Amino acid sequence: MDRRTAVGVSAAALAGSVKSAAATTTSHSFPGDVEPRGTVGRLERLPSLDLESRQDFLTSFRKLTDRALNAACATRTNELFKAKGIDPNSDPDIKTIIDIVKDDPLIQTSVRTWVSCQQMTWQDLFDYYRSKPDVFLAELERADRAGPGTMELNPGLNIPDYAKHEIHIQPGGYVGDEFTGHVYHYGTNNFYKGGNDQDEVQIKLAASVPPPRDGKVMRILEMGCSTGQMTVALKQRFPNAEVWGIDVGGPLIRYAHMRGADLGVDVNFAQRLAEDTKFPAGHFDIVTNYILFHEVPATVANQIVREAHRILRPGGVFFPIDFYTGGNKVSKNAYAKFRHYWDHRWNNEVWWNEYENLDMPATMRQAGFDVDMNGPAAWLGTTNILGTKLA
């Protein structure tokens, strides 16, 4: 990175901090809520200016790696393939791709900088919250008893092996650290490169979820809800419905409930498995999820789809949202395949390859759903797959 680019990134981070400070408001939605620096809209500011400044820098650095550097690497890969007389769009196998790009300094710099940004993002947040455990654990304990909404933790839950790895190289993964929820929330704000500080993505997704054809929406479930941003948005869209979010990660559920209480939204969170929700048959009108299926093995994905069918009432809808539910296809381009490979290999996307080979429409039909390939657009593509439980 040259000096001009480095200064520009730092200046952008500083400007972001100043803008955030100017827009700060204060909110205390439950007794004992800890907000030393107030909130900006829906986002509780990070408790330290130093921490916020470092995270702003890392977000700006991620923009550089994801955009300018990534585009340059795509061009370089195409050039390398053409120099070898190979069409980069001919679906080359991964061994061929690695052999061609492995010694290129630009491409390998891109991989290293992206992974380093990821590592620094997580570690910076963990170091801060772990340095003040009494303060933030006490806040969680106070939120556990707060409302509106309910929370259910299951410390005796048998965590499946597939969920125990350090997904996205987040230390402890989703289940192994008390501050997983805090770190996941602010870390994923970094992933969205500053474009989701107000839950913009989840609010848009919630707005895209279609109601059943009869218009009846009394109960909604989000599977794999993580920190509950979409769960809260679903409740705000359907205020008269009983809304639930479930996740295998107890720390995520605790944080989701705390944030729901902080926002004053009546949502229910439970630590449960998507493939074994424990809800009664025919209980929900809508079941949805966001980027869940690429994080589980194909066998579990099949179980989750069957469970969604079981807990939906006749006429209820299943609306899964993920990378390949919106009509976009698995890329055959060399650089795109390389990106997916190193995301799988170095960012602990353990189940990515299985997900790419998952036939979601067939899986849903086998579970008993009537499948519409042209449901409302939700995330990627102009449509999204929609399943309806037949009467």
Buried (B, 14 or more C-beta within 10 A) or exposed (E): BEEEEEEBBBEBBBEBBEEBBEEEEEBEBBEEBBBEBBBBEBBBBBBBEEBBBBBBBBBBBBBBBBEEBBEBBBEBBBEBBEEEEBEBBEEBEBEBBBEBBEEBEEBBBBBEBBBEBBBBBBBBBBEBBBEBEEEBBEBBEBBEEBEBBEBBBBEEBEBBEBBBBBBBBBBBBBBBBBBBBBBBBBBBBBBEBBEBBBBBBBBBBBEBBBBBEEEBBEBBBBBBBBBBBBBBBBBBBBEEBBBBBBBBBBBBBBBBBBBBBBBEBBBBBBBBBBBEBEBEEEBBBBBBBBBBBBBBBBEBBBBBBBBBBBBBBEBBBBBBBBBBBBBEEEBEBBBBBBBBBBBBBBBBBBBBBBBBEBEBBEBBBEBBBEBBEEBBBBBBBEBBBBBBBEE
